[in-house]
Amino acid sequence: MLKFKCRDVGFDCGFVAKGKTEEDILAQCGEHATKDHGMKPEDVTQELKDKIKSNIHKSLF
Ligand SMILES: [Zn+2]
């Protein structure tokens, strides 16, 4: 199980994405960013995706 906390990339936010693959997490983050942070799909840049990827951690839960 992989886990990503929105807070880890600098948002004051309690969102946590959980998934089996990085792609899964990125998809959830893209949806979360547009829905809950008012970001446009084009605001989710490669740079932000890389930042998210580097903050994905393996979790036992
Ligand atoms: Zn968030």
N, CA, C, O and the ligand as a Tripos MOL2 file, in Angstrom:
@<TRIPOS>MOLECULE
protein
  245   243    62     0     0
PROTEIN
NO_CHARGES

@<TRIPOS>ATOM
      1 N           0.8400   -1.2040    0.0000 N.3       1 MET1
      2 CA          0.0000    0.0000    0.0000 C.3       1 MET1
      3 C           0.8730    1.2510    0.0000 C.2       1 MET1
      4 O           1.8080    1.3780    0.7910 O.2       1 MET1
      5 N           0.5470    2.1680   -0.9010 N.am      2 LEU2
      6 CA          1.2610    3.4440   -0.9370 C.3       2 LEU2
      7 C           0.3570    4.5370   -0.3820 C.2       2 LEU2
      8 O          -0.8680    4.4720   -0.4880 O.2       2 LEU2
      9 N           0.9870    5.5280    0.2040 N.am      3 LYS3
     10 CA          0.2420    6.5730    0.8740 C.3       3 LYS3
     11 C           0.8600    7.9350    0.5660 C.2       3 LYS3
     12 O           2.0800    8.0770    0.4760 O.2       3 LYS3
     13 N          -0.0020    8.9220    0.4090 N.am      4 PHE4
     14 CA          0.4900   10.2780    0.1750 C.3       4 PHE4
     15 C          -0.3480   11.2660    0.9760 C.2       4 PHE4
     16 O          -1.5790   11.2280    0.9510 O.2       4 PHE4
     17 N           0.3470   12.1530    1.6860 N.am      5 LYS5
     18 CA         -0.3540   13.1950    2.4400 C.3       5 LYS5
     19 C          -0.2280   14.5170    1.7060 C.2       5 LYS5
     20 O           0.8710   14.9560    1.3660 O.2       5 LYS5
     21 N          -1.3730   15.1440    1.4690 N.am      6 CYS6
     22 CA         -1.4040   16.4440    0.8050 C.3       6 CYS6
     23 C          -0.5400   17.4510    1.5680 C.2       6 CYS6
     24 O           0.1250   18.2910    0.9630 O.2       6 CYS6
     25 N          -0.5570   17.3600    2.8750 N.am      7 ARG7
     26 CA          0.2040   18.2540    3.7510 C.3       7 ARG7
     27 C           1.7050   18.2390    3.4190 C.2       7 ARG7
     28 O           2.3940   19.2450    3.5850 O.2       7 ARG7
     29 N           2.1950   17.0930    2.9520 N.am      8 ASP8
     30 CA          3.6260   16.9440    2.6740 C.3       8 ASP8
     31 C           4.1050   17.7910    1.5040 C.2       8 ASP8
     32 O           5.3050   18.0310    1.3680 O.2       8 ASP8
     33 N           3.1800   18.2520    0.6520 N.am      9 VAL9
     34 CA          3.6100   19.1440   -0.4240 C.3       9 VAL9
     35 C           3.2230   20.5950   -0.1460 C.2       9 VAL9
     36 O           3.2240   21.4330   -1.0480 O.2       9 VAL9
     37 N           2.8910   20.8830    1.1250 N.am     10 GLY10
     38 CA          2.7370   22.2670    1.5350 C.3      10 GLY10
     39 C           1.3220   22.8010    1.6720 C.2      10 GLY10
     40 O           1.1290   23.9830    1.9590 O.2      10 GLY10
     41 N           0.3250   21.9350    1.4690 N.am     11 PHE11
     42 CA         -1.0480   22.3960    1.6590 C.3      11 PHE11
     43 C          -1.4660   22.1850    3.1110 C.2      11 PHE11
     44 O          -1.0780   21.1970    3.7340 O.2      11 PHE11
     45 N          -2.2560   23.1090    3.6460 N.am     12 ASP12
     46 CA         -2.8090   22.9380    4.9870 C.3      12 ASP12
     47 C          -4.0870   22.1340    4.8280 C.2      12 ASP12
     48 O          -5.1820   22.6920    4.7620 O.2      12 ASP12
     49 N          -3.9380   20.8300    4.7680 N.am     13 CYS13
     50 CA         -5.0150   19.9740    4.3050 C.3      13 CYS13
     51 C          -4.8360   18.5730    4.8720 C.2      13 CYS13
     52 O          -3.7090   18.0860    4.9680 O.2      13 CYS13
     53 N          -5.9080   17.9310    5.2410 N.am     14 GLY14
     54 CA         -5.8170   16.6070    5.8530 C.3      14 GLY14
     55 C          -6.0120   15.4510    4.8840 C.2      14 GLY14
     56 O          -6.1500   14.3010    5.3010 O.2      14 GLY14
     57 N          -6.0220   15.7590    3.5870 N.am     15 PHE15
     58 CA         -6.2700   14.7110    2.5990 C.3      15 PHE15
     59 C          -5.1280   13.6940    2.5440 C.2      15 PHE15
     60 O          -3.9550   14.0640    2.5010 O.2      15 PHE15
     61 N          -5.4850   12.4220    2.5460 N.am     16 VAL16
     62 CA         -4.5020   11.3530    2.3820 C.3      16 VAL16
     63 C          -4.9710   10.4490    1.2480 C.2      16 VAL16
     64 O          -6.1010    9.9590    1.2600 O.2      16 VAL16
     65 N          -4.1010   10.2320    0.2730 N.am     17 ALA17
     66 CA         -4.4230    9.3140   -0.8230 C.3      17 ALA17
     67 C          -3.7650    7.9720   -0.5430 C.2      17 ALA17
     68 O          -2.6160    7.9030   -0.1080 O.2      17 ALA17
     69 N          -4.5100    6.9170   -0.7990 N.am     18 LYS18
     70 CA         -3.9600    5.5670   -0.6160 C.3      18 LYS18
     71 C          -4.1880    4.7790   -1.8830 C.2      18 LYS18
     72 O          -5.2580    4.8580   -2.4860 O.2      18 LYS18
     73 N          -3.1910    4.0220   -2.2890 N.am     19 GLY19
     74 CA         -3.3630    3.2340   -3.4980 C.3      19 GLY19
     75 C          -2.2700    2.2050   -3.6650 C.2      19 GLY19
     76 O          -1.3200    2.1460   -2.8840 O.2      19 GLY19
     77 N          -2.4220    1.3970   -4.6940 N.am     20 LYS20
     78 CA         -1.4460    0.3350   -4.9280 C.3      20 LYS20
     79 C          -0.2930    0.8040   -5.7970 C.2      20 LYS20
     80 O           0.8180    0.2810   -5.7030 O.2      20 LYS20
     81 N          -0.5620    1.7990   -6.6520 N.am     21 THR21
     82 CA          0.4770    2.2710   -7.5630 C.3      21 THR21
     83 C           0.5990    3.7930   -7.5040 C.2      21 THR21
     84 O          -0.3070    4.4850   -7.0400 O.2      21 THR21
     85 N           1.7350    4.2980   -7.9830 N.am     22 GLU22
     86 CA          1.9370    5.7500   -8.0530 C.3      22 GLU22
     87 C           0.8830    6.4070   -8.9320 C.2      22 GLU22
     88 O           0.3970    7.4970   -8.6320 O.2      22 GLU22
     89 N           0.5340    5.7210  -10.0340 N.am     23 GLU23
     90 CA         -0.4610    6.2510  -10.9650 C.3      23 GLU23
     91 C          -1.8030    6.4270  -10.2690 C.2      23 GLU23
     92 O          -2.5080    7.4150  -10.4780 O.2      23 GLU23
     93 N          -2.1370    5.4500   -9.4400 N.am     24 ASP24
     94 CA         -3.3720    5.4710   -8.6730 C.3      24 ASP24
     95 C          -3.4050    6.6940   -7.7500 C.2      24 ASP24
     96 O          -4.3990    7.4180   -7.6850 O.2      24 ASP24
     97 N          -2.2880    6.9040   -7.0390 N.am     25 ILE25
     98 CA         -2.1750    8.0420   -6.1200 C.3      25 ILE25
     99 C          -2.2590    9.3640   -6.8960 C.2      25 ILE25
    100 O          -2.9590   10.2900   -6.4860 O.2      25 ILE25
    101 N          -1.5410    9.4370   -8.0140 N.am     26 LEU26
    102 CA         -1.5360   10.6680   -8.8080 C.3      26 LEU26
    103 C          -2.9260   10.9980   -9.3350 C.2      26 LEU26
    104 O          -3.3210   12.1630   -9.3810 O.2      26 LEU26
    105 N          -3.6610    9.9710   -9.7300 N.am     27 ALA27
    106 CA         -5.0180   10.1840  -10.2280 C.3      27 ALA27
    107 C          -5.9040   10.7540   -9.1210 C.2      27 ALA27
    108 O          -6.6860   11.6770   -9.3510 O.2      27 ALA27
    109 N          -5.7720   10.1930   -7.9190 N.am     28 GLN28
    110 CA         -6.5570   10.6800   -6.7810 C.3      28 GLN28
    111 C          -6.1730   12.1100   -6.4220 C.2      28 GLN28
    112 O          -7.0310   12.9280   -6.0910 O.2      28 GLN28
    113 N          -4.8770   12.4030   -6.4910 N.am     29 CYS29
    114 CA         -4.3930   13.7400   -6.1670 C.3      29 CYS29
    115 C          -4.8820   14.7620   -7.1860 C.2      29 CYS29
    116 O          -5.2330   15.8880   -6.8310 O.2      29 CYS29
    117 N          -4.9030   14.3610   -8.4580 N.am     30 GLY30
    118 CA         -5.3790   15.2610   -9.4960 C.3      30 GLY30
    119 C          -6.8290   15.6290   -9.2570 C.2      30 GLY30
    120 O          -7.2230   16.7880   -9.3890 O.2      30 GLY30
    121 N          -7.6140   14.6310   -8.9050 N.am     31 GLU31
    122 CA         -9.0290   14.8490   -8.6350 C.3      31 GLU31
    123 C          -9.2100   15.7150   -7.3930 C.2      31 GLU31
    124 O         -10.0280   16.6350   -7.3750 O.2      31 GLU31
    125 N          -8.4320   15.4030   -6.3530 N.am     32 HIS32
    126 CA         -8.5080   16.1500   -5.0980 C.3      32 HIS32
    127 C          -8.1050   17.6140   -5.3000 C.2      32 HIS32
    128 O          -8.7500   18.5220   -4.7760 O.2      32 HIS32
    129 N          -7.0350   17.8290   -6.0640 N.am     33 ALA33
    130 CA         -6.5290   19.1940   -6.2820 C.3      33 ALA33
    131 C          -7.5660   20.0520   -7.0040 C.2      33 ALA33
    132 O          -7.7570   21.2220   -6.6710 O.2      33 ALA33
    133 N          -8.2320   19.4620   -7.9910 N.am     34 THR34
    134 CA         -9.2150   20.2440   -8.7470 C.3      34 THR34
    135 C         -10.4920   20.4450   -7.9430 C.2      34 THR34
    136 O         -11.1010   21.5140   -7.9920 O.2      34 THR34
    137 N         -10.8970   19.4160   -7.2000 N.am     35 LYS35
    138 CA        -12.1560   19.4650   -6.4640 C.3      35 LYS35
    139 C         -12.0500   20.2820   -5.1810 C.2      35 LYS35
    140 O         -12.9040   21.1220   -4.8970 O.2      35 LYS35
    141 N         -10.9860   20.0260   -4.4010 N.am     36 ASP36
    142 CA        -10.8820   20.6250   -3.0660 C.3      36 ASP36
    143 C          -9.9620   21.8350   -2.9810 C.2      36 ASP36
    144 O         -10.0620   22.6190   -2.0370 O.2      36 ASP36
    145 N          -9.0700   21.9990   -3.9500 N.am     37 HIS37
    146 CA         -8.1810   23.1580   -3.9110 C.3      37 HIS37
    147 C          -8.4680   24.1460   -5.0390 C.2      37 HIS37
    148 O          -7.7550   25.1350   -5.2090 O.2      37 HIS37
    149 N          -9.5100   23.8670   -5.7980 N.am     38 GLY38
    150 CA         -9.8940   24.7890   -6.8650 C.3      38 GLY38
    151 C          -8.8510   24.9330   -7.9640 C.2      38 GLY38
    152 O          -8.8350   25.9300   -8.6860 O.2      38 GLY38
    153 N          -7.9810   23.9370   -8.0900 N.am     39 MET39
    154 CA         -6.9600   24.0010   -9.1340 C.3      39 MET39
    155 C          -7.5330   23.5130  -10.4560 C.2      39 MET39
    156 O          -8.4440   22.6870  -10.4970 O.2      39 MET39
    157 N          -6.9660   24.0530  -11.5430 N.am     40 LYS40
    158 CA         -7.3590   23.5780  -12.8640 C.3      40 LYS40
    159 C          -6.4610   22.4100  -13.2410 C.2      40 LYS40
    160 O          -5.3280   22.3140  -12.7700 O.2      40 LYS40
    161 N          -6.9700   21.5170  -14.0960 N.am     41 PRO41
    162 CA         -6.1270   20.3740  -14.4980 C.3      41 PRO41
    163 C          -4.7510   20.8130  -14.9920 C.2      41 PRO41
    164 O          -3.7560   20.1270  -14.7580 O.2      41 PRO41
    165 N          -4.6950   21.9650  -15.6790 N.am     42 GLU42
    166 CA         -3.3910   22.4160  -16.1900 C.3      42 GLU42
    167 C          -2.4830   22.9870  -15.0910 C.2      42 GLU42
    168 O          -1.2920   23.2080  -15.3140 O.2      42 GLU42
    169 N          -3.0560   23.2220  -13.9040 N.am     43 ASP43
    170 CA         -2.2310   23.6630  -12.7730 C.3      43 ASP43
    171 C          -1.4610   22.4990  -12.1590 C.2      43 ASP43
    172 O          -0.4650   22.6920  -11.4620 O.2      43 ASP43
    173 N          -1.9410   21.2880  -12.4290 N.am     44 VAL44
    174 CA         -1.2540   20.0910  -11.9240 C.3      44 VAL44
    175 C          -0.1160   19.7900  -12.9040 C.2      44 VAL44
    176 O          -0.2420   18.9790  -13.8220 O.2      44 VAL44
    177 N           0.9910   20.4790  -12.6630 N.am     45 THR45
    178 CA          2.1330   20.4200  -13.5750 C.3      45 THR45
    179 C           2.9800   19.1790  -13.3300 C.2      45 THR45
    180 O           2.8160   18.4720  -12.3360 O.2      45 THR45
    181 N           3.8870   18.9390  -14.2670 N.am     46 GLN46
    182 CA          4.8340   17.8270  -14.0990 C.3      46 GLN46
    183 C           5.6490   18.0180  -12.8240 C.2      46 GLN46
    184 O           5.9620   17.0600  -12.1170 O.2      46 GLN46
    185 N           5.9870   19.2840  -12.5460 N.am     47 GLU47
    186 CA          6.7590   19.6000  -11.3500 C.3      47 GLU47
    187 C           6.0080   19.1690  -10.0820 C.2      47 GLU47
    188 O           6.5800   18.5820   -9.1620 O.2      47 GLU47
    189 N           4.7010   19.4840  -10.0710 N.am     48 LEU48
    190 CA          3.8760   19.1180   -8.9150 C.3      48 LEU48
    191 C           3.7480   17.6030   -8.8130 C.2      48 LEU48
    192 O           3.8060   17.0380   -7.7210 O.2      48 LEU48
    193 N           3.5750   16.9510   -9.9570 N.am     49 LYS49
    194 CA          3.4860   15.4840   -9.9570 C.3      49 LYS49
    195 C           4.7650   14.8560   -9.4210 C.2      49 LYS49
    196 O           4.7210   13.8890   -8.6610 O.2      49 LYS49
    197 N           5.9130   15.4150   -9.8270 N.am     50 ASP50
    198 CA          7.1890   14.9000   -9.3350 C.3      50 ASP50
    199 C           7.3110   15.0980   -7.8270 C.2      50 ASP50
    200 O           7.8470   14.2510   -7.1130 O.2      50 ASP50
    201 N           6.7980   16.2430   -7.3600 N.am     51 LYS51
    202 CA          6.8210   16.5500   -5.9350 C.3      51 LYS51
    203 C           5.9520   15.5400   -5.1780 C.2      51 LYS51
    204 O           6.3210   15.0530   -4.1090 O.2      51 LYS51
    205 N           4.8010   15.2440   -5.7560 N.am     52 ILE52
    206 CA          3.9000   14.2650   -5.1490 C.3      52 ILE52
    207 C           4.5810   12.9010   -5.1150 C.2      52 ILE52
    208 O           4.5880   12.2220   -4.0880 O.2      52 ILE52
    209 N           5.1570   12.5060   -6.2580 N.am     53 LYS53
    210 CA          5.8200   11.2000   -6.3380 C.3      53 LYS53
    211 C           6.9060   11.0480   -5.2870 C.2      53 LYS53
    212 O           7.0470    9.9860   -4.6800 O.2      53 LYS53
    213 N           7.6830   12.1240   -5.0700 N.am     54 SER54
    214 CA          8.7840   12.0270   -4.1090 C.3      54 SER54
    215 C           8.2730   12.0080   -2.6750 C.2      54 SER54
    216 O           9.0330   11.7490   -1.7410 O.2      54 SER54
    217 N           6.9710   12.2850   -2.5020 N.am     55 ASN55
    218 CA          6.3960   12.2640   -1.1520 C.3      55 ASN55
    219 C           5.4470   11.0860   -0.9220 C.2      55 ASN55
    220 O           4.7410   11.0250    0.0840 O.2      55 ASN55
    221 N           5.4480   10.1560   -1.8740 N.am     56 ILE56
    222 CA          4.6480    8.9320   -1.6880 C.3      56 ILE56
    223 C           5.4620    7.9680   -0.8410 C.2      56 ILE56
    224 O           6.6180    7.6720   -1.1430 O.2      56 ILE56
    225 N           4.8380    7.4870    0.2210 N.am     57 HIS57
    226 CA          5.5240    6.5780    1.1230 C.3      57 HIS57
    227 C           4.8330    5.2340    1.1650 C.2      57 HIS57
    228 O           3.6160    5.1320    1.0110 O.2      57 HIS57
    229 N           5.6280    4.2130    1.3770 N.am     58 LYS58
    230 CA          5.0460    2.8910    1.5610 C.3      58 LYS58
    231 C           4.4450    2.8140    2.9560 C.2      58 LYS58
    232 O           5.0100    3.3210    3.9250 O.2      58 LYS58
    233 N           3.2910    2.1720    3.0330 N.am     59 SER59
    234 CA          2.6130    2.0630    4.3160 C.3      59 SER59
    235 C           2.0710    0.6610    4.4920 C.2      59 SER59
    236 O           1.6600    0.0070    3.5330 O.2      59 SER59
    237 N           2.0770    0.2190    5.7220 N.am     60 LEU60
    238 CA          1.5280   -1.1240    5.9930 C.3      60 LEU60
    239 C           0.0140   -1.0700    6.1600 C.2      60 LEU60
    240 O          -0.6650   -2.0970    6.1330 O.2      60 LEU60
    241 N          -0.5030    0.1400    6.3310 N.am     61 PHE61
    242 CA         -1.9360    0.2690    6.5960 C.3      61 PHE61
    243 C          -2.6790    0.8300    5.4030 C.2      61 PHE61
    244 O          -3.8970    1.0020    5.4590 O.2      61 PHE61
    245 ZN         -5.3510   18.8180   -0.2180 Zn       62 ZN62
@<TRIPOS>BOND
     1     1     2 1
     2     2     3 1
     3     3     4 2
     4     3     5 am
     5     5     6 1
     6     6     7 1
     7     7     8 2
     8     7     9 am
     9     9    10 1
    10    10    11 1
    11    11    12 2
    12    11    13 am
    13    13    14 1
    14    14    15 1
    15    15    16 2
    16    15    17 am
    17    17    18 1
    18    18    19 1
    19    19    20 2
    20    19    21 am
    21    21    22 1
    22    22    23 1
    23    23    24 2
    24    23    25 am
    25    25    26 1
    26    26    27 1
    27    27    28 2
    28    27    29 am
    29    29    30 1
    30    30    31 1
    31    31    32 2
    32    31    33 am
    33    33    34 1
    34    34    35 1
    35    35    36 2
    36    35    37 am
    37    37    38 1
    38    38    39 1
    39    39    40 2
    40    39    41 am
    41    41    42 1
    42    42    43 1
    43    43    44 2
    44    43    45 am
    45    45    46 1
    46    46    47 1
    47    47    48 2
    48    47    49 am
    49    49    50 1
    50    50    51 1
    51    51    52 2
    52    51    53 am
    53    53    54 1
    54    54    55 1
    55    55    56 2
    56    55    57 am
    57    57    58 1
    58    58    59 1
    59    59    60 2
    60    59    61 am
    61    61    62 1
    62    62    63 1
    63    63    64 2
    64    63    65 am
    65    65    66 1
    66    66    67 1
    67    67    68 2
    68    67    69 am
    69    69    70 1
    70    70    71 1
    71    71    72 2
    72    71    73 am
    73    73    74 1
    74    74    75 1
    75    75    76 2
    76    75    77 am
    77    77    78 1
    78    78    79 1
    79    79    80 2
    80    79    81 am
    81    81    82 1
    82    82    83 1
    83    83    84 2
    84    83    85 am
    85    85    86 1
    86    86    87 1
    87    87    88 2
    88    87    89 am
    89    89    90 1
    90    90    91 1
    91    91    92 2
    92    91    93 am
    93    93    94 1
    94    94    95 1
    95    95    96 2
    96    95    97 am
    97    97    98 1
    98    98    99 1
    99    99   100 2
   100    99   101 am
   101   101   102 1
   102   102   103 1
   103   103   104 2
   104   103   105 am
   105   105   106 1
   106   106   107 1
   107   107   108 2
   108   107   109 am
   109   109   110 1
   110   110   111 1
   111   111   112 2
   112   111   113 am
   113   113   114 1
   114   114   115 1
   115   115   116 2
   116   115   117 am
   117   117   118 1
   118   118   119 1
   119   119   120 2
   120   119   121 am
   121   121   122 1
   122   122   123 1
   123   123   124 2
   124   123   125 am
   125   125   126 1
   126   126   127 1
   127   127   128 2
   128   127   129 am
   129   129   130 1
   130   130   131 1
   131   131   132 2
   132   131   133 am
   133   133   134 1
   134   134   135 1
   135   135   136 2
   136   135   137 am
   137   137   138 1
   138   138   139 1
   139   139   140 2
   140   139   141 am
   141   141   142 1
   142   142   143 1
   143   143   144 2
   144   143   145 am
   145   145   146 1
   146   146   147 1
   147   147   148 2
   148   147   149 am
   149   149   150 1
   150   150   151 1
   151   151   152 2
   152   151   153 am
   153   153   154 1
   154   154   155 1
   155   155   156 2
   156   155   157 am
   157   157   158 1
   158   158   159 1
   159   159   160 2
   160   159   161 am
   161   161   162 1
   162   162   163 1
   163   163   164 2
   164   163   165 am
   165   165   166 1
   166   166   167 1
   167   167   168 2
   168   167   169 am
   169   169   170 1
   170   170   171 1
   171   171   172 2
   172   171   173 am
   173   173   174 1
   174   174   175 1
   175   175   176 2
   176   175   177 am
   177   177   178 1
   178   178   179 1
   179   179   180 2
   180   179   181 am
   181   181   182 1
   182   182   183 1
   183   183   184 2
   184   183   185 am
   185   185   186 1
   186   186   187 1
   187   187   188 2
   188   187   189 am
   189   189   190 1
   190   190   191 1
   191   191   192 2
   192   191   193 am
   193   193   194 1
   194   194   195 1
   195   195   196 2
   196   195   197 am
   197   197   198 1
   198   198   199 1
   199   199   200 2
   200   199   201 am
   201   201   202 1
   202   202   203 1
   203   203   204 2
   204   203   205 am
   205   205   206 1
   206   206   207 1
   207   207   208 2
   208   207   209 am
   209   209   210 1
   210   210   211 1
   211   211   212 2
   212   211   213 am
   213   213   214 1
   214   214   215 1
   215   215   216 2
   216   215   217 am
   217   217   218 1
   218   218   219 1
   219   219   220 2
   220   219   221 am
   221   221   222 1
   222   222   223 1
   223   223   224 2
   224   223   225 am
   225   225   226 1
   226   226   227 1
   227   227   228 2
   228   227   229 am
   229   229   230 1
   230   230   231 1
   231   231   232 2
   232   231   233 am
   233   233   234 1
   234   234   235 1
   235   235   236 2
   236   235   237 am
   237   237   238 1
   238   238   239 1
   239   239   240 2
   240   239   241 am
   241   241   242 1
   242   242   243 1
   243   243   244 2
@<TRIPOS>SUBSTRUCTURE
     1 MET1         2 RESIDUE 1 A MET
     2 LEU2         6 RESIDUE 1 A LEU
     3 LYS3        10 RESIDUE 1 A LYS
     4 PHE4        14 RESIDUE 1 A PHE
     5 LYS5        18 RESIDUE 1 A LYS
     6 CYS6        22 RESIDUE 1 A CYS
     7 ARG7        26 RESIDUE 1 A ARG
     8 ASP8        30 RESIDUE 1 A ASP
     9 VAL9        34 RESIDUE 1 A VAL
    10 GLY10       38 RESIDUE 1 A GLY
    11 PHE11       42 RESIDUE 1 A PHE
    12 ASP12       46 RESIDUE 1 A ASP
    13 CYS13       50 RESIDUE 1 A CYS
    14 GLY14       54 RESIDUE 1 A GLY
    15 PHE15       58 RESIDUE 1 A PHE
    16 VAL16       62 RESIDUE 1 A VAL
    17 ALA17       66 RESIDUE 1 A ALA
    18 LYS18       70 RESIDUE 1 A LYS
    19 GLY19       74 RESIDUE 1 A GLY
    20 LYS20       78 RESIDUE 1 A LYS
    21 THR21       82 RESIDUE 1 A THR
    22 GLU22       86 RESIDUE 1 A GLU
    23 GLU23       90 RESIDUE 1 A GLU
    24 ASP24       94 RESIDUE 1 A ASP
    25 ILE25       98 RESIDUE 1 A ILE
    26 LEU26      102 RESIDUE 1 A LEU
    27 ALA27      106 RESIDUE 1 A ALA
    28 GLN28      110 RESIDUE 1 A GLN
    29 CYS29      114 RESIDUE 1 A CYS
    30 GLY30      118 RESIDUE 1 A GLY
    31 GLU31      122 RESIDUE 1 A GLU
    32 HIS32      126 RESIDUE 1 A HIS
    33 ALA33      130 RESIDUE 1 A ALA
    34 THR34      134 RESIDUE 1 A THR
    35 LYS35      138 RESIDUE 1 A LYS
    36 ASP36      142 RESIDUE 1 A ASP
    37 HIS37      146 RESIDUE 1 A HIS
    38 GLY38      150 RESIDUE 1 A GLY
    39 MET39      154 RESIDUE 1 A MET
    40 LYS40      158 RESIDUE 1 A LYS
    41 PRO41      162 RESIDUE 1 A PRO
    42 GLU42      166 RESIDUE 1 A GLU
    43 ASP43      170 RESIDUE 1 A ASP
    44 VAL44      174 RESIDUE 1 A VAL
    45 THR45      178 RESIDUE 1 A THR
    46 GLN46      182 RESIDUE 1 A GLN
    47 GLU47      186 RESIDUE 1 A GLU
    48 LEU48      190 RESIDUE 1 A LEU
    49 LYS49      194 RESIDUE 1 A LYS
    50 ASP50      198 RESIDUE 1 A ASP
    51 LYS51      202 RESIDUE 1 A LYS
    52 ILE52      206 RESIDUE 1 A ILE
    53 LYS53      210 RESIDUE 1 A LYS
    54 SER54      214 RESIDUE 1 A SER
    55 ASN55      218 RESIDUE 1 A ASN
    56 ILE56      222 RESIDUE 1 A ILE
    57 HIS57      226 RESIDUE 1 A HIS
    58 LYS58      230 RESIDUE 1 A LYS
    59 SER59      234 RESIDUE 1 A SER
    60 LEU60      238 RESIDUE 1 A LEU
    61 PHE61      242 RESIDUE 1 A PHE
    62 ZN62       245 GROUP 0 **** ****
